[in-house]
Amino acid sequence: MENKQALWTKDFIFICLINLLMFTSFYFLLPTLPVYVTNTLKGDESSVGYVIGILSLTAVLVRPFSGYLLDAVGRKKILLFALIAYCIVTAAYHAVTGLVILFLLRAIHGMTWGFTTTGAGTVASDVVPPVRRGEGMGYYGLSNTLAMALGPSLGLAILNYSGFSLLFSGSLLLAFGALLCVFGIDYDESAHKGGEMSKEKPAFGLNSLFERQVFSLSGNMFFIAIVYGGIVSFITLYGKENGIQNAGSYFLIFALTLLIVRPWAGKSFDRKGPRQIMAIGYSGIAAALVLLFLSHGYTGFVLSAVMMGVGFGIVQPTLMAMAINRVPPYRRGAANGTVLSAFDLGIGLGSIVLGYIAKMVGLHTMYLFCSVVVVIPAVLFFLIEGARSETAPS
């Protein structure tokens, strides 16, 4: 009977809507800001790198603090204030007049991004029934995936149709919609923590900012994020280099595959544990990268996108679900902050390091190097994590 606990409650639907709107607002700007930097502000490629990269860096810096505040102050309160700040920052894009101002704005944007994404993920982990956590967090992650599929294409369409003013307004409208959805969430936080929040308020310090129980999972996520950073940063250049006209189709195919894989992966984790599906996940990511090394045409490009969707659609949500299951309810904020910090750091460092490698040996060989990197988290997982029993705390 436990497995029949309701998943699609009002609170779960609202937190998924918040995540969808917030990520779509974010993806409106991701492919369009480089154009803004080069065409409007007259910057160069290095300026683009700084403007895009600073957001991930500041998000890494604030995630541990956001996790602490979510546990110590309260989930809904911190998420509400973070989304208010996120809306203010998004509105400020209208006032940008130069590269320095944009760089500073992106740094602040990264701080609000760190708070909002950690907060939303922690609320989601609260309202999902423990026995359906893998399934629930998989569905929650689909809102990110849908935003990835819709956001870039819609943002570019608005930019081509009208210009940056309407683009920034559209991003703000989506962020404001996410803010309004917070008021639809009314679950009792203390009930979901078994009353532990009042008894176990964490004292401020390193132990409260970072959750030691998920360090090994965070290390695993870091290496996965490195190779994912290679996809996010260079797949468009790879496509152009190989004569693929619409290189952005990689993200669409990747996202559509995630939509199929994530619900199945979550249910499989809940029923059988992580060992079997994680073996499939690591193999899928490695195969996707080898295909990019071997391929020089559209067929290999598409197959790589599918395999990356299979692999990432298993590994990323499974690691997140394992992290949540591993800690007491009142430490979920810190656990989310710790794992997501590792993910942001991996993407940021991976983009920089892989950029140097690609410059030296080319994009094809760089992706072969990435396929070797995947071996590291796979070995670590089965040596350290695979033997542990991953049961959801009540």
C-alpha positions in Angstrom: 0.0 0.0 0.0 2.9 2.3 0.6 3.7 2.5 -3.1 0.3 4.0 -3.7 1.1 7.2 -1.8 0.0 10.1 -3.9 2.8 11.7 -5.9 1.0 14.3 -8.0 -0.2 16.5 -5.1 -0.9 20.2 -5.5 2.4 21.1 -3.8 4.3 18.8 -6.2 2.6 20.2 -9.2 3.4 23.8 -8.1 7.1 23.1 -7.4 7.4 21.4 -10.8 5.8 24.5 -12.4 8.2 26.8 -10.5 11.1 24.8 -11.7 9.8 24.8 -15.3 9.2 28.5 -15.4 12.5 29.4 -13.7 14.6 27.2 -15.9 12.8 28.4 -19.1 13.5 32.0 -18.0 17.2 31.0 -17.5 17.4 29.2 -20.9 15.9 32.3 -22.7 19.2 34.1 -21.9 21.7 31.3 -22.2 22.0 31.1 -26.1 21.2 34.8 -26.6 23.5 36.6 -24.3 26.6 35.8 -26.4 24.9 37.6 -29.3 24.1 40.5 -26.9 27.8 40.7 -25.8 29.2 40.6 -29.3 26.6 42.6 -31.3 25.3 45.1 -28.8 28.1 45.6 -26.3 30.9 45.0 -28.9 32.7 42.4 -26.8 34.8 39.5 -28.0 34.8 35.7 -27.4 36.7 36.1 -24.1 34.1 38.5 -22.9 31.4 36.0 -23.7 33.3 33.4 -21.6 33.5 35.6 -18.6 29.9 36.7 -18.8 28.6 33.1 -19.1 31.1 31.6 -16.6 30.7 34.0 -13.7 27.1 32.8 -13.1 28.2 29.2 -12.4 31.0 30.4 -10.2 28.8 32.6 -7.9 26.2 29.9 -7.8 28.8 27.5 -6.5 29.8 30.0 -3.8 26.3 30.6 -2.4 24.8 27.0 -2.6 26.3 25.9 0.7 24.8 29.0 2.4 21.5 28.5 0.7 21.4 24.9 1.9 22.1 26.0 5.5 19.4 28.7 5.4 16.8 26.3 3.9 17.4 24.0 6.8 17.7 26.6 9.5 15.1 29.2 8.4 12.6 27.3 6.3 12.1 26.2 2.7 9.2 28.3 1.5 10.5 31.5 3.1 13.9 31.3 1.5 12.6 30.2 -1.8 10.1 33.1 -1.8 12.8 35.8 -1.1 15.2 34.1 -3.6 12.6 34.3 -6.4 11.9 38.0 -5.6 15.6 38.7 -5.9 15.7 36.6 -9.1 12.9 38.7 -10.6 14.7 42.0 -9.7 17.9 40.8 -11.3 16.1 39.6 -14.4 14.4 43.0 -14.7 17.8 44.7 -14.4 19.0 43.4 -17.8 17.0 46.2 -19.3 19.3 48.7 -17.7 22.6 47.2 -18.9 24.8 49.7 -20.8 28.2 48.1 -20.8 30.2 44.9 -20.3 31.3 45.7 -16.7 27.7 46.2 -15.7 26.6 43.0 -17.4 29.4 41.1 -15.7 28.4 42.3 -12.3 24.7 41.6 -13.0 25.5 38.1 -14.0 27.5 37.6 -10.8 24.4 38.6 -8.8 22.2 36.5 -11.1 24.3 33.5 -10.2 23.8 34.1 -6.5 20.0 34.2 -6.9 20.2 31.1 -9.2 22.1 29.2 -6.6 19.4 30.0 -4.0 16.3 29.4 -6.2 17.5 26.1 -7.7 18.7 24.7 -4.4 15.4 25.8 -2.7 13.1 24.4 -5.3 14.9 21.0 -5.3 14.7 20.8 -1.5 11.0 21.6 -1.5 10.5 18.9 -4.1 12.4 16.3 -2.0 10.1 17.2 1.0 6.8 16.8 -0.8 7.6 13.6 -2.7 6.7 10.4 -0.8 9.9 8.7 0.4 9.0 5.3 -1.2 8.5 7.1 -4.6 11.5 9.5 -4.3 13.4 8.2 -7.3 10.3 8.4 -9.5 9.2 11.8 -8.1 12.6 13.4 -8.5 12.8 12.0 -12.0 9.5 13.7 -12.9 10.7 16.9 -11.2 13.9 16.8 -13.3 11.7 16.6 -16.4 10.7 20.2 -15.8 14.4 21.1 -16.3 14.5 19.0 -19.4 11.3 20.6 -20.9 12.8 24.0 -20.2 16.0 23.0 -22.0 14.0 21.9 -25.0 11.8 25.0 -25.2 13.8 27.8 -23.7 16.7 28.3 -26.2 14.5 28.0 -29.3 11.8 30.3 -27.9 14.4 32.8 -26.8 16.1 32.9 -30.2 12.7 33.2 -31.9 11.8 36.2 -29.8 15.2 37.8 -30.4 14.9 37.3 -34.2 11.3 38.6 -34.2 11.7 41.6 -32.0 14.9 42.2 -30.1 16.5 42.1 -26.7 14.0 44.3 -24.9 11.1 41.8 -25.6 13.5 38.9 -24.8 14.4 40.3 -21.4 10.7 41.1 -20.7 9.8 37.5 -21.6 12.4 36.1 -19.3 11.1 38.4 -16.5 7.5 37.3 -17.1 8.5 33.7 -16.7 10.4 34.4 -13.5 7.4 36.3 -12.1 5.2 33.4 -12.9 7.5 31.1 -10.9 7.3 33.6 -8.0 3.5 33.5 -8.0 3.4 29.7 -7.9 5.2 29.8 -4.6 2.0 31.0 -3.0 0.3 27.8 -4.2 2.6 25.6 -2.0 1.2 25.2 1.5 2.6 22.0 3.0 3.5 21.8 6.6 7.3 21.8 6.7 7.6 20.6 10.3 5.3 17.6 9.5 7.5 16.6 6.6 10.6 16.8 8.9 9.0 14.8 11.6 9.2 17.8 13.9 13.0 17.7 13.7 13.5 21.2 12.4 12.8 22.8 15.8 14.9 20.3 17.7 17.9 20.1 15.3 18.5 23.6 14.0 22.1 23.5 12.7 24.7 25.8 14.1 26.5 27.9 11.5 29.8 26.5 10.4 31.5 24.2 7.8 29.5 21.2 9.1 26.2 23.0 8.6 27.2 24.4 5.1 28.3 21.0 3.7 26.8 17.6 4.2 29.5 15.0 4.7 27.2 12.1 4.0 26.9 13.1 0.4 30.6 14.0 -0.3 31.2 10.8 -2.3 28.1 11.4 -4.4 29.1 15.0 -4.9 32.5 13.8 -6.2 30.7 11.5 -8.6 28.5 14.4 -9.8 31.6 16.6 -10.3 33.1 14.2 -12.9 29.8 13.8 -14.7 29.4 17.6 -14.8 32.9 17.9 -16.4 31.9 15.9 -19.4 28.4 17.5 -19.5 30.2 20.8 -19.6 32.0 19.6 -22.7 28.6 19.0 -24.4 27.0 22.3 -23.3 30.0 24.5 -24.3 31.3 22.9 -27.5 28.6 20.8 -29.2 27.5 23.7 -31.4 31.1 24.3 -32.5 31.5 20.5 -33.1 28.3 20.5 -35.2 29.5 23.4 -37.4 32.9 21.8 -37.8 31.3 18.7 -39.1 28.9 20.4 -41.5 25.8 20.0 -39.3 23.6 23.0 -40.0 21.3 22.8 -37.0 23.7 21.8 -34.3 21.2 22.9 -31.7 19.1 19.8 -32.6 21.5 17.9 -30.3 19.9 19.5 -27.2 16.4 18.9 -28.5 17.1 15.2 -29.1 18.9 15.0 -25.8 15.9 16.6 -24.0 13.3 14.3 -25.7 15.3 11.3 -24.7 15.4 12.5 -21.1 11.7 12.8 -21.1 11.4 9.1 -21.8 14.2 7.8 -19.7 13.9 9.8 -16.4 10.5 8.4 -15.2 11.6 4.8 -16.0 15.0 5.3 -14.2 13.3 6.8 -11.1 10.9 3.8 -10.8 13.7 1.4 -11.4 15.7 3.0 -8.6 12.8 2.8 -6.2 12.2 -0.9 -7.0 15.7 -2.3 -7.4 18.2 0.2 -6.1 20.9 2.0 -8.1 23.4 -0.6 -9.2 21.8 -1.9 -12.4 20.6 1.4 -13.8 23.8 3.2 -12.9 25.8 0.7 -15.0 23.5 1.5 -17.9 23.8 5.2 -17.2 27.6 5.4 -17.2 27.8 3.2 -20.3 25.3 5.5 -22.1 27.4 8.6 -21.4 30.7 6.9 -22.4 29.1 5.6 -25.6 27.7 9.1 -26.5 31.2 10.6 -26.2 32.9 7.8 -28.2 30.3 8.4 -30.9 31.3 12.1 -31.1 34.9 11.0 -31.5 34.1 8.6 -34.3 31.4 10.5 -36.1 31.8 13.0 -38.9 28.1 13.2 -39.9 24.6 13.7 -38.7 23.8 10.0 -37.9 26.5 9.7 -35.3 25.6 13.1 -34.0 21.9 12.1 -33.4 22.9 8.7 -31.9 25.2 10.5 -29.5 22.4 12.8 -28.4 20.2 9.8 -27.7 22.9 7.9 -25.8 23.7 11.1 -23.7 20.0 11.4 -22.9 19.9 7.8 -21.7 23.1 8.1 -19.6 22.5 11.5 -18.1 18.8 10.8 -17.6 19.8 7.9 -15.4 22.9 9.1 -13.6 22.0 12.7 -12.6 18.6 12.1 -10.9 19.7 8.8 -9.4 22.6 10.6 -7.6 20.3 13.3 -6.4 17.8 10.8 -5.1 20.5 8.8 -3.3 21.8 12.0 -1.7 18.3 12.9 -0.3 17.8 9.3 1.0 21.1 9.4 2.8 20.4 12.3 5.1 17.9 13.1 7.8 15.0 15.3 6.5 16.3 18.4 8.3 19.6 18.2 6.3 18.0 18.0 2.8 18.9 21.6 2.1 22.6 21.1 2.9 22.6 17.8 0.9 21.1 19.5 -2.2 23.5 22.5 -1.9 26.5 20.2 -1.6 25.7 18.1 -4.6 24.6 21.0 -6.8 27.7 22.9 -5.9 29.8 20.0 -7.2 27.7 20.0 -10.4 28.2 23.7 -11.1 31.9 23.5 -10.3 32.3 20.6 -12.7 30.6 22.4 -15.5 32.6 25.6 -15.0 36.0 23.9 -14.7 35.2 21.3 -17.3 34.4 24.1 -19.9 37.7 25.8 -19.2 39.9 22.7 -19.1 38.2 21.0 -22.1 38.5 24.2 -24.1 42.3 24.1 -23.7 42.3 20.4 -24.7 40.2 21.0 -27.7 42.5 23.8 -28.8 45.5 21.5 -28.6 44.1 18.3 -30.1 40.7 19.2 -31.7 37.1 18.6 -30.6 36.9 14.9 -31.7 39.9 13.9 -29.5 38.6 16.1 -26.7 35.4 14.0 -26.6 37.4 10.8 -26.6 39.2 12.2 -23.5 35.8 12.9 -22.0 34.8 9.2 -22.5 37.9 8.2 -20.5 36.9 10.7 -17.7 33.6 8.9 -17.3 35.5 5.8 -16.1 36.5 7.7 -12.9 33.0 8.3 -11.5 31.9 4.8 -12.6 34.7 3.1 -10.7 34.2 5.3 -7.7 30.5 4.6 -7.7 30.8 0.8 -7.7 33.7 0.8 -5.2 32.1 3.2 -2.7 28.4 3.5 -3.3 27.3 0.3 -5.0 27.6 -1.9 -1.9 25.6 0.4 0.3 21.9 -0.1 0.9 20.0 2.9 -0.4 16.7 2.9 1.3 14.6 6.0 1.7 14.3 7.4 5.2 10.7 7.9 6.4 
